[in-house]
Amino acid sequence: MQRSRGTSTAMVPYTIMTKTYHIKGMTCNGCRSTVEKALNELSEVLHASVDLEKEEAHVRLEKETSLERLQGALNSKYSISEKKKEAPSAALNLDESGVQSKFQQLKPLFLILLYITVTAVLLHYRNWSHEAFMLDFMGLFYIVFSFFKLLDLKGFPASFRMYDPLAKVIPIYAWVYPFIEIALGLMFLMRYQTTVALIATLLVLGITTIGVTKTLLDKKSIRCACLGTALKLPMTEATFIENLIMIVMAAWMLLS
């Protein structure tokens, strides 16, 4: 909301400018609201709006201000830097509304799933076995996904607690979750207590899928923590589908 301004007999002109800043450290809508509120409280800011997915703040200013002043208004967990204007490029796959397509946003996830699938197929293409393929797929899935979570073990729990029901109630669960994935991955790959690992998969991913489903139904804009915080992935239907694939595999193998 633009602030009302008093008038005086001497009209002093001022220049309104709009700048885009890059904000690091936001993991949820609560972070977005906190940053937006802090920026809007500055006297020289006419209006600030924050985009969580793009990690950007669009700020209308009545006068030039320094990055130090903007940073000083924010909590220390957030860092702000001015975003430089880039020349138009075909490298960005934009849709008609100018928003980066879901495919481009989720491209790292699709590539990782493709690599896992191809690897699991190559391990057994000579002596094909559906059971062996699924065990190795699930094992590789857990190992690879846990690796990305461990890249930022401090940042992962905050993102994971935003949608996982158990992590919300028991915060320590978010910290040990990557190690649970490692353990399950090794159990599948080493064929050790696979029945226990399959049951654990149904429980662990079942709980997470409940949280993912609720987030999608509520149409909340939060970051998916499936690949940790190193890769900035939005929560979309793809997150639900990847969990569902693992759940279906685990259920099929238990029933068969």
Secondary structure, DSSP 8 states (H G I E B T S, - for coil): --------SS------EEEEEEEES--SHHHHHHHHHHHHTSTTEEEEEEETTTTEEEEEESS---HHHHHHHS-TT-EEEE-------TTS-B-TTS-B-HHHHHHHHHHHHHHHHHHHHHHHSSS--HHHHHHHHHHHHHHHHHHHHHTTTTTHHHHHTTT-HHHHH-HHHHHHHHHHHHHHHHHHHTTSSHHHHHHHHHHHHHHHHHHHHHHHHTT---EE-TTTTTS-EE--HHHHHHHHHHHHHHHHHHH-
